[in-house]
Amino acid sequence: LMIRRPPRSTPLYSAAASDVYKRQIEDYELEYGSTSIELHRDSVLSKTDKVVIIDDLVATGGTAMAAANLVSKNFDVPGENVLIFAVIDIGECDGGKTIESQGYKYQALFHSIV
């Protein structure tokens, strides 16, 4: 996942990544367990920024929402300023609906058909 803020982007890391930078951490549940996502504490984000989180695949929406929560809680970016964009949405898992119910904007490029 990447959070894009022109003209730069801020990478998000899985908990397994090791780095010398201090990070903000958001724990979240997956369909098959739990994990966490991390963002540098020195990331330059402010409450007036508009943030786009791009996820390759959204099923339940857990990873994308964890990224959005991380930005909202730690950098005071309001939910209405956060767009979660999925390349592929697995519609039958209702991740998009879950994301929107948490106050984030959501769009997908492709939707699965059952």
ZAMARGU-4260 file (C-alpha; in steps of 0.2 Angstrom, whole numbers, plus 5000, padded with zeros to 4 digits):
<rodrens>
0) 5000/5000/5000 | 5006/5018/4997 | 4999/5034/5003 | 5001/5047/4989 | 5004/5065/4993
5) 5010/5075/4978 | 5024/5076/4974 | 5030/5062/4985 | 5023/5046/4992 | 5024/5038/5009
10) 5026/5019/5010 | 5017/5009/5023 | 5025/4993/5029 | 5020/4976/5036 | 5026/4972/5053
15) 5039/4960/5047 | 5049/4974/5039 | 5064/4981/5049 | 5070/4998/5048 | 5079/5011/5059
20) 5064/5024/5058 | 5051/5025/5072 | 5034/5021/5066 | 5016/5022/5070 | 5008/5005/5071
25) 4990/5000/5068 | 4985/4982/5072 | 4970/4974/5063 | 4961/4958/5059 | 4962/4948/5043
30) 4950/4934/5037 | 4964/4922/5043 | 4972/4930/5058 | 4979/4947/5064 | 4993/4958/5059
35) 4999/4976/5059 | 5003/4990/5047 | 5016/5003/5050 | 5020/5021/5045 | 5035/5032/5048
40) 5031/5045/5062 | 5041/5058/5053 | 5029/5057/5038 | 5023/5074/5032 | 5005/5073/5033
45) 4993/5086/5040 | 4974/5087/5044 | 4971/5098/5028 | 4979/5085/5017 | 4969/5074/5005
50) 4976/5056/5005 | 4973/5042/4993 | 4977/5024/4999 | 4979/5012/4984 | 4976/4994/4988
55) 4978/4980/4974 | 4964/4969/4981 | 4950/4973/4993 | 4940/4959/5001 | 4935/4963/5018
60) 4944/4980/5018 | 4954/4976/5033 | 4971/4982/5027 | 4965/4997/5018 | 4955/5003/5033
65) 4970/5000/5045 | 4980/5011/5033 | 4966/5024/5034 | 4964/5023/5053 | 4983/5025/5054
70) 4983/5041/5045 | 4967/5048/5053 | 4972/5044/5071 | 4990/5048/5070 | 4990/5063/5058
75) 4973/5070/5061 | 4968/5068/5043 | 4949/5068/5044 | 4940/5053/5036 | 4932/5063/5023
80) 4949/5068/5016 | 4954/5050/5014 | 4950/5040/4998 | 4953/5021/4997 | 4955/5016/4980
85) 4955/4997/4975 | 4962/4990/4959 | 4950/4975/4962 | 4935/4974/4973 | 4929/4957/4979
90) 4911/4963/4980 | 4904/4947/4989 | 4915/4951/5004 | 4907/4968/5007 | 4924/4977/5010
95) 4919/4992/5000 | 4903/4994/5011 | 4913/4992/5027 | 4925/5005/5022 | 4911/5017/5018
100) 4902/5013/5034 | 4918/5019/5043 | 4917/5036/5035 | 4930/5034/5021 | 4927/5037/5003
105) 4929/5021/4992 | 4931/5018/4973 | 4937/5002/4964 | 4943/5000/4946 | 4937/4982/4944
110) 4923/4973/4953 | 4921/4954/4954 | 4906/4946/4947 | 4899/4930/4955
</rodrens>
